[in-house]
């Protein structure tokens, strides 16, 4: 499959050319195809739909078959016209080279003037040649149009094949199973209360020994507040 490269163009030039063909779907499609490469044309297929582009392709191929038939018929008639031209010229020459006599009312032999018959044959040969020239012109024009249609056929076929292949890949991707859901589980910790008893040693203050201090008990409490945060607090108790 031939993939046609992207084409760089001025947007204003393209819009002006496209505007000339908006009255005919086939000519409009041909214009768009000739101004875009295979990958560039994908957005036009997406815009119009692949089915619409397939209808255009069908019309193009019908046009190709019709042009091929017209060219074959014209070529055959062209050969007949050319043969007619040569035949008429030969008859005119033969008649001009032949002396024909007839008797007049006095029974005298006179040479028959064949110039008018020669001229008539040459005129017919000229008419046949003009038809042959016109036929050649029509054939050449149809051949140019046939070449254009074949080029458009190839470009549109390539673009549609790429579009369908990419569409198949998109469909395969969309048909894949979704990923497994992620489940988040929050576990609330159980509040824990811890108690600790610490015996303090005697303390010397200003040279005076304190030999008997009351026993101090320190309690550390760990719990969760209303916001859910863990809070640690220390409480002291004294034994009297």
CORZI-V754538 format. One record per residue. PHI is phi in whole degrees, -180 to 180 (999 if undefined). Layout:
<<PHI> <PHI>>
This chain:
<<999> <-88> <-100> <-84> <-71> <-63> <-118> <-90> <-151> <-85> <-60> <-66> <-64> <-65> <-63> <-65> <-68> <-63> <-61> <-72> <-117> <-68> <-84> <-140> <-60> <-68> <-64> <-64> <-64> <-62> <-60> <-64> <-67> <-74> <-98> <-133> <-81> <-60> <-71> <-63> <-75> <-61> <-69> <-73> <-64> <-64> <-69> <-89> <96> <-64> <-63> <-61> <-66> <-68> <-64> <-60> <-62> <-62> <-64> <-62> <-70> <-63> <-63> <-62> <-64> <-66> <-63> <-62> <-66> <-63> <-65> <-63> <-67> <-68> <-65> <-66> <-68> <-64> <-64> <-67> <-64> <-65> <-65> <-65> <-60> <-66> <-65> <-66> <-65> <-65> <-65> <-65> <-66> <-63> <-69> <-69> <-86> <-101> <-97> <-120> <-116> <-147> <-96> <-85> <-69> <-94> <64> <-95> <-78> <-130> <-76> <-79> <-80> <-101> <-61> <-68> <-70> <-62> <-64> <-63> <-64> <-67> <-65> <-64> <-64> <-65> <-65> <-64> <-66> <-62> <-64> <-64> <-64> <-63> <-62> <-61> <-64> <-65> <-62> <-62> <-66> <-67> <-67> <-63> <-66> <-64> <-61> <-65> <-63> <-66> <-64> <-64> <-57> <-65> <-68> <-70> <-60> <-62> <-64> <-68> <-63> <-63> <-63> <-69> <-65> <-68> <-65> <-63> <-66> <-65> <-66> <-66> <-68> <-70> <-83> <-66> <-65> <-70> <-66> <-63> <-68> <-96> <-108> <-98> <-117> <-98> <-109> <-81> <-71> <-81> <-59> <-123> <-109> <-120> <-118> <-136> <-110> <-120> <-88> <-88> <-75> <-60> <-119> <-90> <-129> <50> <75> <-104> <-88> <-99> <-89> <-133> <-109> <-66> <-71> <-102> <-117> <-104> <-116> <-101> <-112> <-116> <-150> <-108> <-81> <-68> <-81> <93> <-88> <-82> <-120> <-111> <-132> <-115> <-125> <-111> <-129> <-115> <-87> <-72>>
